[in-house]
Amino acid sequence: MSPGVRHFERPQSIHGFDSAMGSGIIGIPRDGNLGKLNAERQHLPIFSARSALLEQIEKNDNVIVVAETGSGKTTQIPQYILESKLNKRLRIGVTQPRRVAAISVAERVAQEKSCEVGQLVGYSVRFQEKVCPATKIKYMTDGMLVREAILDKMLKAYSFIILDEVHERSLHTDIVMGIVYRAQQLRKCDGVAGPLKTVTMSATMDAEAFSNFWNGAPMLYVQGREHPVDYLFSAQKVNDYVLGCLSTCIQLHKECPLPEGILIFLTGQEEIEEAVASLRNAMKESNNNLKPAVVSPLYAALPDHMQREALKPAPPGKRKIVVATNVAEASLTIAGIKHVIDSGCAKIKEFEPRTGLETLAVRKISRAQCEQRAGRAGRLGPGSCRVMLTREEWTSQPALPEPELLRCNLAGVTLQLLAAEVPSLVSFRLVNAPPRAAVRSALRQLWLLDAVLLDDLRRCHGATLTPLGYHMSRFPLDPRFSKLLCDAAKQGCSADVITIVSLLSAEQLFTSRRINSGANGGGSANDDGDAVAARRAKFESVHGDLPTYLRVFGHYRSVLKNCKKNAFGNASSSPQHFCDEHGLSYRALSYAWEVRLQLRQLAESNDLWNNTNNGNEERLSQVLSEALFMNCAERQVDGSYAVVGTGETVRIHPSSVLFRRNPDCVLFVELVETSSKYMRHVTRIDRQLVEPKLSRIRQVIQATISSKRQQQPA
């Protein structure tokens, strides 16, 4: 790649506060082990604004804070409120778009408050929570606060809700703003629960929409650190951004002094694992004469302890190289990063209301997202960002990301909102109104899953939750998966279905390339690919991917049990070695194991655990057909498949065990778009099992067509 150079100056002044604090931070001792942390807190840009921020927060019910990445807003503002006792003994809730950020920030703030995580400072993310009655600062993912609102729509446990990273415009961020607005209005009318105040925090200057949402809330601007970041663009179009990122990384690693860290942004787990493997192998090859480096992956489905490893500083004499998805864009601080290599792309979900299908596709990101990524290199001093886009491509991208609410499937949030007694997403207060077609499509999907009743299928009026829908809302899952768990209890195959859902949460079960063994997690670089494929073949089921995943997990569980029995067994009997030998992702299976434990506890607490028919493939097929029938496809003469009901042309993904086996009828879990639309997680199914549901699909299609015709001008 032949990059050109462009430098972007940071704003010299953003109406920054200048009020300096002469005294130490209340509640933090100056001596002892916390002396260094206290000094670090006072060195943050947000500290000079402490008095002015608290004055505005005390005066106003709602405040918008615009502060650049690295200002300290995420860790410090909740502490300022607590130290000033503005929370009035109630909790301060802080929402985050991603679980990685919620956990890592809670751990940092707990360290600064000299407490264990789960005491004064805690967190709540999907499948994991560390809080106690004494917790006063609670970091959580947006979706978890939505779930709390199902049980308490006034959110009476909180006096403050801090909405962080709202500029990302994730689906749950927008929804949780509406949930908090409703709680605030209800508490004003109630007069008993006390006021609920909000602080909405953004890292971009375009905060006008958020101020309008909160009825003209004042906008406070806090200047961040002014470390410049040099942008380097490609001189020509990059056809393979992964290869471009890797070659740029190797070049940087050769040229830059230690220990300057490198952060690479790619789009998904599979890409990251392959990139990590390639970089580790390159470091091992003696003829490369490369400096020592620690290469770490970072993505949402990585087990927590592995995520923490990615955030740690590099060991002395080594460089830190982190390969991450967009989870590293904001809130996280990765120690020592001086250089960012940006693919300029991300995987996003796109929903087509006409077909009811959601597709996962790689798309170029907005300029604001690029700048967020670049900001990772400017946290500690001047840095650089190399983007796998030409300057023309970069400038042609939209300034801001499109709100996820406007382009994704709304079935999940619609179910949660109905459970939280929000009757209609159309009338619900949001920053941007969702497309009515997407709202109707979401309700029709829930109707097909027997989660709601509708007075009028065409207009989607009068939606009410069924008892099944209420049970489904108890799970923090896609409605299809929630229905799977509910139906599994009826059919007596809860263990099998919970295992499948847990493995699907882990994303990439099989490794497509060898990864170095040991603590880095993978197999031998010299292992023969054909031998690995042969060993892996013993798991394959002619029925498809989901039964194959069950077999994999069954073997993995046996290895775990044997390993626990033989605590002093050799390394060749370890779960890590088992995964290496069979081309499996140890990280994915570890994560799935944790998720499975949490899902089982949740199912048992809701009386939805029944294992009387576990291992019964007929019962399992029945359950799958009841929940996934909307994702049914039939083979066509040319070898492609057509989605039943919509006729959408799709193909079986090459990674599927059913690739080239060409079954007549299949169910799939998701669509991935590259050169074509490919079905992933595919399972063979008897058409007769889904036939009873197809008449309902035809009803929905007819209602969709009728609704569309009525909207067209005469």
GIDA-V616807 format. One record per helix or strand of 2 or more residues. SS is the DSSP state (H for helix, E for strand). FROM is the first residue (numbers start at 1). LEN is the number of residues. If there is no record, write none. Layout:
{{SS & FROM & LEN} {SS & FROM & LEN}}
//
This chain:
{{E & 3 & 6} {H & 32 & 12} {H & 45 & 15} {E & 62 & 6} {H & 73 & 11} {E & 91 & 6} {H & 99 & 14} {E & 121 & 5} {E & 128 & 3} {E & 137 & 5} {H & 142 & 10} {E & 158 & 6} {H & 166 & 3} {H & 171 & 20} {E & 197 & 6} {H & 208 & 6} {E & 218 & 5} {E & 229 & 6} {H & 241 & 15} {E & 261 & 5} {H & 269 & 16} {H & 286 & 3} {E & 293 & 6} {H & 304 & 8} {E & 319 & 6} {H & 326 & 3} {E & 337 & 6} {E & 345 & 8} {E & 357 & 8} {H & 367 & 12} {E & 383 & 8} {H & 391 & 6} {H & 404 & 3} {H & 411 & 9} {H & 436 & 13} {E & 452 & 2} {E & 464 & 2} {H & 467 & 7} {H & 479 & 13} {H & 494 & 12} {H & 518 & 3} {H & 529 & 11} {H & 545 & 21} {H & 571 & 3} {H & 575 & 8} {H & 586 & 20} {H & 617 & 15} {E & 632 & 4} {E & 641 & 3} {E & 649 & 4} {E & 665 & 3} {E & 670 & 4} {E & 677 & 4} {E & 683 & 2} {H & 687 & 25}}
//
